[in-house]
Structures are given as structure tokens and as C-alpha cells.
């Protein structure tokens, strides 16, 4: 019962490494579900751009982001808004990684979870 505890970041990183190792066991890559149309690709890129810009603004100016929503700007709210900005940037990365297939999106998502 009183053994050393692993942090949640260490557990997430361990899960990411285990998943990556399991994916590298000689399995064939999964085929794409369907060919993406140029319009769908453009929408994905635009959505990722909006997520990234929104996240960057929330990180750089969390007080202004909170004011835009009409919320209080105490210290806890500023830290939380920065975390939201970080996750928006991670969401953009996952969207862009998804254009290379679901395994890329899953890997980027797990790495983002481990780092944030």
C-alpha cells in the first residue's frame, strides 16, 4: 500500500509509449476509410487554423479572452484560459494529423495528452 506513486503525466507517457510499441508490431497499416475530397481537406485545414489561432490568442492574452466571454479575470481563471488555449492548439494538431490517417491522429493526441 505505501509504495511510490506515478504522476498522471508519467502514466500518460507510459500509455503513449505502450500504444506506439503495440502499433509497431508488424501490423499492416490500416487503409484509409475513403479518399478525402479537396473540399473536405480545405475545411479541415480551415478548422485547424481557427483552432490554432483561437488557442494562441487564449494563451497570449487570457484576460482578453475571458473579457470577450464576459467572465471574471481572477488568477485561477487566467490559468484555466491558458490551459484551454493549449488544448485548442493540440486540437488543431490532431485535426491536421488526421489528414495522414487515424493512427497519426491517435498518436498526436496521445503525445499532446502526455505533454499538457
C-alpha positions in Angstrom: 0.0 0.0 0.0 2.5 2.8 0.7 4.6 2.5 -2.5 5.8 5.3 -4.7 3.1 6.9 -6.8 3.4 7.8 -10.5 2.3 11.2 -11.7 -0.5 11.3 -14.2 1.9 12.7 -16.8 4.2 9.7 -16.3 1.2 7.3 -16.6 0.0 9.1 -19.8 3.5 9.0 -21.3 3.8 5.3 -20.4 0.4 4.6 -22.1 1.6 6.5 -25.2 4.8 4.5 -25.4 3.0 1.2 -24.9 0.4 2.1 -27.6 3.1 3.2 -30.0 5.0 -0.1 -29.4 1.9 -2.1 -30.0 1.3 -0.3 -33.3 4.8 -1.1 -34.4 4.5 -4.9 -34.1 4.5 -5.6 -37.8 0.8 -4.9 -38.4 -0.2 -3.7 -41.8 -1.1 0.0 -41.9 -4.9 0.5 -41.9 -6.2 1.6 -45.3 -7.8 5.0 -45.5 -11.6 4.8 -44.9 -12.2 6.8 -48.1 -10.5 9.3 -50.2 -10.9 12.8 -48.8 -12.3 15.3 -51.2 -10.4 18.5 -51.8 -13.3 20.4 -50.2 -13.1 18.2 -47.0 -9.4 18.8 -46.8 -9.8 22.5 -47.2 -12.4 22.5 -44.4 -10.1 20.5 -42.1 -7.3 23.0 -42.7 -9.6 26.0 -42.1 -10.9 24.4 -38.9 -7.4 23.6 -37.7 -6.4 27.2 -38.5 -9.3 28.6 -36.5 -8.5 26.3 -33.5 -4.8 27.2 -33.6 -5.4 31.0 -33.8 -8.0 30.8 -31.1 -5.7 28.8 -28.9 -2.8 31.1 -29.5 -4.9 34.1 -28.6 -6.1 32.4 -25.4 -2.5 31.6 -24.4 -1.1 35.1 -25.2 -4.0 37.2 -23.8 -6.1 35.1 -21.5 -7.6 38.2 -19.8 -8.9 39.5 -23.1 -10.3 36.1 -24.0 -12.2 35.9 -20.7 -13.4 39.5 -21.2 -14.8 38.5 -24.6 -17.0 35.9 -22.8 -17.9 38.4 -20.1 -16.2 36.4 -17.4 -14.1 37.4 -14.4 -10.3 37.6 -14.7 -9.0 36.3 -11.4 -5.7 34.3 -11.3 -7.4 30.9 -11.4 -9.5 31.9 -14.5 -6.3 33.2 -16.3 -4.5 29.9 -15.7 -7.6 27.9 -16.9 -7.9 30.0 -20.0 -4.3 29.4 -20.8 -4.9 25.6 -20.4 -7.9 25.9 -22.8 -5.7 27.7 -25.3 -3.2 24.9 -25.1 -5.8 22.3 -25.7 -7.1 24.3 -28.7 -3.7 24.2 -30.2 -3.5 20.5 -29.5 -6.9 20.1 -31.2 -5.5 21.8 -34.3 -2.5 19.5 -34.4 -4.8 16.4 -34.1 -7.0 17.7 -36.9 -4.0 18.2 -39.2 -2.5 14.8 -38.2 -5.8 13.2 -39.1 -5.3 14.1 -42.7 -2.5 11.5 -42.7 -4.7 8.8 -41.2 -6.3 7.8 -38.0 -3.2 6.3 -36.5 -1.3 9.6 -36.9 -4.2 11.4 -35.2 -4.3 9.0 -32.3 -0.5 9.3 -31.9 -0.5 13.1 -31.9 -3.5 13.1 -29.5 -1.7 10.8 -27.0 1.6 12.8 -27.2 -0.4 16.0 -26.7 -2.1 14.5 -23.6 1.3 13.4 -22.2 2.8 16.9 -22.7 0.0 19.0 -21.4 
